[in-house]
């Protein structure tokens, strides 16, 4: 093998890896950014951006179909599947090209291509012909779709989201397994574009929602558009001449068999660490073979190895991957002077319709932390003024606050403009605002945010503030 030495090696050139590169470059120019396959982040190539392109087309179609409620008759709505998918790929390729251009602007001497694996704590093999010695290493290898073995029976009609965006035309029917964020977003988009969709889950969960009341509301809402069973009893999946045959129990109808053109597996993702030979890295691993690490420093034990982004399976979201990359890259640069980095208030959004937003602590986390010393405020958007004006008056928002202190702890929302309201709530949580402080902020009229004010008023009415309340809640944990 040829041999090379650097100060910092970064394995993976996705969002976390690129951000780690920029952070590490402030400390040294002796860097190697290693990519195993091709440049272009998961977000740009197969994730956030192409899925939002498909959703945008679905929203346009849905807008035309629902226009008669406003007295507008657009005529026959026809979806050209080939044109839809052509635009998805065309715009997707623009996003990917921009990322590739950025990476290729890095000095060629700092870029390596090939699969990496550990030889020991400070040495990597890159392919079969290069041994790289690095004083510090950042693992940022991303993740890939996880497909349960029983779905493999769908054969050549089995898809993951990566494959969906490569279709030349929209299929007539798709069975979606996994009502998580990816499954809900893509499944609803396909349904609104005229594809027959049936969605299957196992755990009973609907997307990222943890609040039972919101989950039930969302389930009923989605089922008005397409069939969704979050706790389905599927007995078999089989590839036939006509497509993919799925046998399942359907309520009072008993055992039912339906055939679909494709099966879309949206059943989660797994970190790309199994090919790294982590057993030779000298770091502790959990029962799943993932490195144990400090989520505030991204350091693996006391080693010079850091892990960021989807590879650590902590919070697989782009903004979290960027934050983690920056922390890991900076700490790799300053090692052994390792420092805690800023971890922001949890915020997640699903671009369904209505949208889903989760902010701060979940209701289970609030209950565990406060041991019952909390209150919940809520508002329905069914009669909220601006929502009714827009014909988007569906949804429920629930906000959580701590008794005694009045601190805002978290929220879940299924409703209009959740992507924007979620940001306001995340900012409030990160600034450790009380519910009273939040109500002192301006609210314009008429806007959807007036629904947020109603929920906060409901919560504030249920909160009891003061030192006596705090004293009675001595068993409560600290605020979020």
Residue, then its C-alpha position, 0 to 999 in steps of 0.5 A: x500500500x501507498x502511505x499518507x499522513x494527515x492531521x484529520x481524516x473525515x470519512x464521508x462527504x455528506x452534510x456532516x462530513x462537509x461541515x466537519x471539513x470546514x470546521x477542521x480546516x480552521x485548525x489545519x490544512x492537513x486534512x483528508x475528506x474521504x468519500x466511498x462512492x459519489x459526491x452529493x448529500x443524501x438530502x440533495x440526491x434522495x432525501x429532502x429535496x426530491x421528496x419536496x419536489x414531488x410534494x410540490x407537484x402533489x400540492x398543485x394537483x390538490x389545490x386544483x381539485x379543492x378549488x371549487x370550495x372557493x367558487x373556482x372551477x379549474x376544469x378537468x385536472x389531469x396529472x402527467x406522471x412523466x412530466x412530474x417525474x421529469x421535473x423532480x429529476x431535473x431540479x434534483x440534479x440541480x441541487x446535487x450539482x451544486x453540492x458536487x461543485x462545492x466539494x470539487x472546489x476543495x483542494x484535490x490533495x484533500x479529497x480521497x475516493x474509496x471505501x475506508x476501514x480502520x486498521x487501528x485507532x489512527x490508521x485507515x485503509x482506503x480501498x486496496x492501495x492506500x494506507x492513511x495515518x490520521x492523528x484524529x478521525x471523524x466518522x460521518x458515513x451517513x445512513x442507508x434504507x433498512x428493509x425488513x427481510x419479509x419485504x424482499x419477497x417483492x423482488x424487482x418491484x421493491x423500492x426505497x425512496x432512492x428508487x422512487x425518484x428514478x421512475x420515468x412515470x408515476x405508477x398506478x398503485x403503491x403499497x407503502x410500508x412504514x408510516x414514518x416521516x418518509x412514508x407519510x410524505x411520499x405516500x400522501x404525495x403519490x395519492x394526491x397525484x392519482x396513485x392508489x396508495x395503501x400504507x402499512x405500519x407495525x408499531x401503531x405510530x403515525x409519523x414522529x407524533x408521540x402525543x396520543x390525541x394528536x396521533x389519533x387525529x392525524x390517523x383519522x385525517x390521513x385515512x380520508x385520503x388513503x388507507x393507513x393502518x399503523x398497526x397492520x397485520x400483514x400475513x404475506x408479501x409475494x411477487x406475482x405476474x401482476x405486481x406485488x401481492x399483499x395479504x393482510x387483515x382488514x377489520x371486519x372484512x377479515x383476510x384481504x389480498x390486494x395487488x400493487x405495482x410497487x412496494x415502497x419500503x419506508x421502514x427506517x434507515x441504518x447507519x453506514x458503519x458496518x463496513x468500517x471495521x470498528x472493532x479495530x478502532x479501539x472504541x467501545x460499541x453498543x449492542x448494535x455495533x454503533x460507537x458509544x459517544x458523547x452527544x455534546x462533543x461527538x467524541x467516542x470515549x476518550x479517543x481521537x475519534x468523533x462521529x457525526x450525522x446519521x452515522x451515530x443514529x442520534x437525531x437523523x435530520x439535516x440541521x442536526x447533521x450540520x451541527x454535529x459536523x461542526x462540533x466534531x470537526x472543531x473538536x478533531x481540530x483542537x483535540x485533546x482540548x475537546x469542548x461541548x458544542x451547542x445542541x439546539x432544542x429538538x425540532x422536526x417537521x414532516x411536510x405532509x398536509x396538514x404538516x407535523x411539527x414536534x418541538x422540545x420535549x415529547x409529552x412522555x419526556x415531560x411526564x418523566x421529567x416533571x413527574x406529573x407537575x405539568x399542564x397541557x394547553x391545546x387548540x383545534x384549527x377547525x374553527x381557527x379564523x385564518x385556517x378557515x379562510x384558506x380552507x385548511x382548517x384541520x389540525x390540533x396543537x398541544x403545548x406543554x408547560x411546567x407547573x411552578x416555574x411556568x416554563x414552556x417545555x415542548x409541543x406537538x402539532x398537526x396542522x396548517x403552517x406547522x413548519x413556521x409555528x414549530x420554529x417559533x416554539x423551538x426558539x421560545x424553548x431554547x431561550x427558556x421562555x415562560x408561557x407568560x413571556x410567550x404571550x407577551x410577544x406580538x400576534x398579528x390578525x388574521x394569521x394562523x399564529x393566533x391559534x398558537x396564542x389560543x393554545x398558550x392561553x389555555x396552557x397559561x390558565x392551567x398553570x399554577x406559578x410561584x414558590x409554593x407550587x415549586x415547593x410542592x413539586x420538589x420531585x420535579x426535574x429541571x425545566x427543558 
